Amino acid sequence: MKDGKFTLGGQEYHLAVNNGPNHLHGGTEGFDKKVWDYEIRDDKVIFCYLSQDMEEGYPGNLRIHVSYELTGNTLTMIYYGTTDKDTIVNLANHTYFNLSGRREKIYDHKLRIKASRIACVDKDGCATGEKLNVAGTPFDFRKFRRIGERINDEHEQLAFAGGYDHPYILSDQTEQITLLHEETGRKLTVSTNLPTVQLYTSNFLEGGFPGKGGRANENRDGVCLETQFMPNAVNLEEKQ
């Protein structure tokens, strides 16, 4: 969220500034740091959480349900929320994928995203409302390409984000994202009903949380494919 603030219903709300001058991942204690209630129904687990009015600066009592259901090799995640006030919600999954089993970085993973445009970001990594046609740029993943092939190209948008950390505006209705590691034969296919996916290549992972087996994470150890609404959308409505 640009500058950690937004206006809704004529009222300005102020959020935690926790990513340079901006607000990121729900604030100082985002939903990933909360203890959720849960229930298990057959092959489905449903997590529930009540975010109380003005928690992290957001208006409204927001009750969220997130279900995970495994059917064969398909994991289905469904987000559902209700609130008693006008508010903004943009939930996303932030899993770091490495299909090699972390035997190598993600440079040789092949990626395809059905998107002809990305949303540009500013020097602080926040969406500006401007769009970039991916044709002829390092951002073109319309056909399978190694993630590392052009990640270090000289391009203003790559320099701003330290690599890929951009919303891709999806242009298909199903199987919009595919990640492939040819050596192991592992493939991840993502379908979503949300309009964008944030491609993030762990540009700032080093020195953060420990990974699998307690091993310290390093930059480019994983790739995130965060399906969501456009980041900072409430401040960009006139440019959408």
N, C-alpha and C positions, 0 to 999 in steps of 0.2 A: 504494500500500500504506500503510494507516494507520500512522503513527509509524515507518515503515521497519522493521517487524518482523512475524513470523508464527511460529506454533507448528505443527510437523508431527511426528507420531510421538513426541510428548512432549518434543521438543527445540525450543527457541526459537532462531530465526535472525534476525540483524540485517543490514539492508541499508542502502545509502547513502541518506541523507536529502537529497534534491536538489530538492524541490518544497515549499517551506515546511517543515512538520514531517513531510512524507510522502515516500515513494519513488515515482518515476515513470519509465516507459519503460525499465525494466531497469537503471537505475543510472547511474553516472558515465560509463561507456562501454557503452551499450546495443548491441544487435546491429546497429543502423544505423551504428555507428562501426567495425564490424569488417570485415576483408577476408575474403570468402567464396570458397571454391572453387566451380567451376561446370563444367557440361558441357552441350552442346547436342545435342538429339535432335530432328531434323526441325524442327517449328515450336514446340518446347518448349525452354526453358532451365531447368536445375535448379541452384539454389544450395545449397551444403552448408556447414555450420559445426559445429565441435565446441566447445561451451562446457564447459570443464573444471570438475571438482568444486570448488565454493566460489568460482567466478568471480562477482564482484559479490555474494557472500554466499549464493548459491543452492547447495543440495546436489545432488550427482550429476553425472556426465559426461553431458551432454545433447547428442545428435547430432541436428541439425535439417536437414531438406530442405524447401526452398520451390520449387515449380515454377510457371512462368508459361507459359501456352500461349495463342496468339492464333489464333482460328478465326473468320474473317470479322470481324465487329465485336464479337466476344465475347472478353474476356480472362478466362481461368480461372486462379485462384491456389489452390494446394493446399499446406497446411502439414502436415508430418509430423515427429514427433520420437520418439526412444527415449532412455531413461535407465537407469542402473544403480542408482539410488537413488530413493526417494520424493522428489518435488520438486513445484514448481508451475510451470506454463507458461501464458502467455496472450498468444499472438502476435496482432498486428493490423497492418493496413495503414494508414499515416498520410499518404496522399496528400492534398495540398490541391487541391481542385477549384475552378476558376473557368471556367464554360462560355462566358463572354463573351470569353475570350482575354485577360483582365485589362484590358479596356477600361473596366470598372466594377467596383465592389465586389459582394458577393454578395447584397445586400439584395433585388434584384428577381428572383433565382433562385426558382423555385417548387419546393417540396419536399413529398413525400408519404412518410410512414413508417407502415407497418401495425403500429401499437402503440397500445394504450389506456392504458399505464402507463409512467412513467419511474421510475428509481431516484433518490431524493433524494440530495443531497450536502450536506456541512457547509460551514462558512465557509472551509475550506481546500481545498474542491473534491473531497473524498474521499467515496465512496459510504458511506451510513450504514446501509443495510439497510431503510430506510423506502421505501415506494412512494407515488407520487402518480398518481391518475387524471387523465388529460390533459383530459377533457371540461370545457369552459368555462375553460380556462387558456391561457396563451401557448404551451404545449407541445403543443397539439393539431395534429398534422400528418396526421391520418387522411385528410383530403382536401387536395388541392393548395392551398398557401398560400404567399405570399411570405415568405421567411426574415425580411425586415426588418419585416414587418407589426406584430409585437408584441415584437420583440427588446428594446425599451427600456421595456416595461411595468414598472410597479412590482410586483414579485413577489420574494419572499425568495429563491427558487431562482435567478432571473436575477441578483439582486444578489450572491449568493454566488459565482457563476461568471463574472460580468462579461458575461453573455450566455448562449448555449446551450453547455453542456459537460457533457452528461448522458447516461447510458445509457438507451436506449429498449428496453423489453422486447418483443421482436418476437412477433407473434401470427399469423403466416402462415408457410407453408413455402417460398414462392418469390416472387421479385420484391417483396421486402418494402420496398425503398427506391427511390424515383425522384426524380431531380433534373432540373429542366427550365429552360432559358433560352429563352424564347419568341422573342426578337428574332432570335437566330441559328438557332433550331430545333434546337439541340443538346440531347440527352437522355441521361442516364446512368441505367441500371437495375441494381440490385444484388440478387443472390440469395445467400443464405448459409445454412449449416447450423448457425451459431452463434446463441446465444440473445439477444444484445443488439447494438445498434449505438450507439457513442458519437458523438453529434452535437456537433461542435465548430466554432464560428464564428470562429476565429482572434481570440479576444478579447485575446490577449497576444502577437501576432505581431510587433508593431512593435519595431524595434531588434534583431531576430533575424537569421537567415541571409538572404543575398541571394536574390532570386527570379530568374525567367526574364529573360535579357538583362542580368543584373547589377543590375537595379532593386531597390532596397530594399523589403522587404515591409512592409506596414502592416496594422493591425488590420482585419479583415473583408475581406481580399483573397482569401480562399479559405474553403472549407468542407470539413471532414473527416467522413467517414462510416466510422468504425472498427468493423468487425464483430469481435466478441470475446466472451469469457466476461465475466461480471459483474466489474468491477474490485473489488479488495479482498475477493473472495469467500471466501478462506480464513479471513478474520477475521469473516465474517458468516454462517457456515454455519447458526447457530441461527435467523437471521432470514429465510433464503431460503424 
